[in-house]
Structure formats: structure tokens, C-alpha cells
Amino acid sequence: MLEDYFAKPSTIDRIRTHWLAPQIERYVGWMQTNGYADHSIARRVPYLCQFANFTARRGVTDLNSAAGQVEEFASHWVAIHRASAGSRPRRPKHLCEVRNPIRQMLRLALEGRIRANRQHKPYLFGTEAPGFLEYLRTERGLRESTVRHYLYGLSRLGNYLKRIGVTSLRELSPALLASFVVDTAPDLSRTSRRNICGELRAFLRFCYREQIVAKDLSAAIEMPQMYRLADVPRSITWDEVRRMLEVVDRRAAPGRRDYAILLLLVTYGLRAHEVANLTLDDIDWKHERLQVPGRKAGHSTAYPLASVVAEALIDYLKHGRPETADRRLFFRNVAPRAPISKHAVSSRVGAYLHKAGIKVHRAGSHTLRHTCVQRLIDAEFPLKTIGDYVGHRSPASTQIYTKVALASLREVAMGDGEAL
């Protein structure tokens, strides 16, 4: 396999003399399978060989011990190659370039697989309140995605306590909790502030029930006042949708994929995770149906497959989707080859809105979802029908679109409003 990337037999022989040679060859095979470019593979192998030499000089001959040498080797490499690595502000980038392939190789050797890079927030109170996450999953029946939201809020609390020198939950007080909320609130939206307060109250009630803290401090967290139907939907006009679609370069594989994703979002009002989780089996070409399983309300929805969406999907499947046994529909365009994430779906929407010069608050996949719902509202469909179409759990989620006549307000903003 090394022969595919190195022309000289002597170079291949030199690579195979290292004590990590079996792991290097296995990693090269993994990169080849996962769609890495040839030049990327050829560039990474020297880092692995230099790491093998570095650890051998230190007497390291097992993989677990080698894993503890990665950071030191990366810093050593950058220090030696400082002239070619560039100025000091760019050093973190070069550190990542050196250490990431080594970490991947060792992870593949030790665990047999390479996990995605996205790491979820750690649970910082595992020693003092070890049963909280299990309480959320079993007693409260929360989904894993909701549990991760709790981890996000608790990680903020844990980092704040560490910053001010508090080492135990028994040191918590109403004043300290209030200072945490005041310190955290400016960085969060109204909804996020409410969520983190609710998560913290649930955590404090659990700690009191389990006698981890002496008093029930949940009442010390005051929930922010929020009013139903207070927000305005962040939709765009249909002309702006056309402008956004026109800036997609469909000559390349990424553009074909993104064009199909945009049409799915704006046609059916899907959420980002619903698009990311679509599989080849969800498209019934014979009956021209699109099945969207695992929706937020726990049900699935079947849609007629619109011709414009079908054409975009066929174009992507023929000329953009990588050859893989995985049944997921949409894939990343950069190595390692993996299904696209919901975060990438939302990010691509924001990128195309920006490219088209369309200014909208918090641009993302929900912008197109709001646009789909607003278009149905303007067409005077019943709210129940619209809610079922886009998968709303409650009628209240649909009612927010009825509070304003967006088209009329835009006309007022453009003129003097006398005619209206």
C-alpha cells in the first residue's frame, strides 16, 4: 500500500524499519479507504515516522506509552522547524497539523476505530453527583440530545466555580449562584438563559434529594421572564430564496449536495438533524415519496417527492455522493469520509445566505424552516395542517407565524405606508 504513495523502494524500506511500521501501514490504508487525497497521505507519513524515531530514542516501545508523548513531540517538531512553521501566532495550527495524524494512528491501533472529532462537554461533577445523568435518562426519560444540553450548562457552572476557587458543591450559596447567572447571561440568548437556569434548578434539586447539599438551592435561581409569541419568525422572502439558490455552484460535488439540502429545507421545512439523518431507504422512487423518520415529536412524516427536489437528489446521487456502503444520504466532501452533521447543514445555509447578501438574524437551517411555514401561512392553510406538515409538537409553535403580516410590514418599511 505504501507503494501507491512513495516511488523509491528505499523510502518504503526505511518506513518499514520503524517500530510503528504496522500501525503506520494500517493508518495509511484507513486514510485511503476514507477518501484522503494522495498528497495528504504522503504528507502525513513523515510525521508518523519522525514520531516513531522520537519515541524510540526515549525507549518507548508500547502504544499506550507512546500516546503520552504526542504533545511533547509536536512541540519539539515545531520548535525545530520554527523557520518553516511561520510566526508564533500560527503555531497552534502547525501543532494540530503534526499531532492530529499521530493521534488518529494511535487511536486506530488501540481502539480499532477513529471517532469523530466533535467532543461533547464533559460531566464535571462525576465525583460529587455521579448519578445525575442517569437520573435524567431513566427517571425523567430525557433524550440523549437533551442530556447533552444539561452537560453544556453544568460545564459552564463547573468552569465558573473552578475560576473563583470553589472546589465543592457544598460551598454553593444563593449569592454564588446569582453571581454565576449574572456572569453567564451576557453571552447567551434569552432562550439559552432560560434553559441554563432550568437545567441548574433541576441539578440543585437532585443534589438536595441525594443529600449532596444541605439546602434546596433551586429557588435561588430565578427563571427569566419570557412571553409566549414574543419573537418574530426569521424567515426570508421567496425572491430571496431564489437568490440564495442561484449562488450555489452546482458544477462541483459540494454544490450539488448543498443545492439538494437547501431544497429539502425550504420545501418541507425540515430541521437540520432531519436532513442529516436521511438515508437512501427514506426515498421511495417508485411511489415518489420522501419519508422523514425520527422527528422531534417522536413520529415520522411522509411527503410527496417534489420534482425539483427529486432532480436535485438524482444529480447529487449520480455526480456528487461518494461511493460507500453507508446508507446515509449526505456526506462530507473532505476526508475522512463520513455522513454530514446537523451543524454542517446549518452552517452551509448560513454561508449561502451570506454569499447571496441576505441579512437575517441568526442565519441557519431554521431560517428556511421559518420561510416554509410563513409561505404556508400566507397561502392560508389551516394551522393544524401546517403544524403536521413541518412536524410541530404543539399548535403554539405554529401560532407565532400568525401574529404579523410580514409582507405588509415590509411594504410599510419600504414606503410611507399610506396605502396600507
Secondary structure, DSSP 8 states (H G I E B T S, - for coil): -GGGT---HHHHHHHHTSTTHHHHHHHHHHHHHTT--HHHHHHHHHHHHHHHHHHHHTT--SHHHHHTTHHHHHHHHHHHTHHHH-SGGGHHHHHHHHHHHHHHHHHHHHHSS---S------TTTTTSTTHHHIIIIIS---HHHHHHHHHHHHHHHHHHHHTT---GGG--HHHHHHHHHHHGGGS-HHHHHHHHHHHHHHHHHHHHTTSSSS--GGGS------TT-S------HHHHHHHHHT--TTSHHHHHHHHHHHHHHHH---HHHHHT-BGGGEETTTTEEEE-S-TTS--EEEE--HHHHHHHHHHHHHTS---S--BS-B-SSSS--B--HHHHHHHHHHHHHHTT---TT-SHHHHHHHHHHHHHHTT--HHHHHHHHT-SSHHHHHGGGS--HHHHHHHHHS--TT-
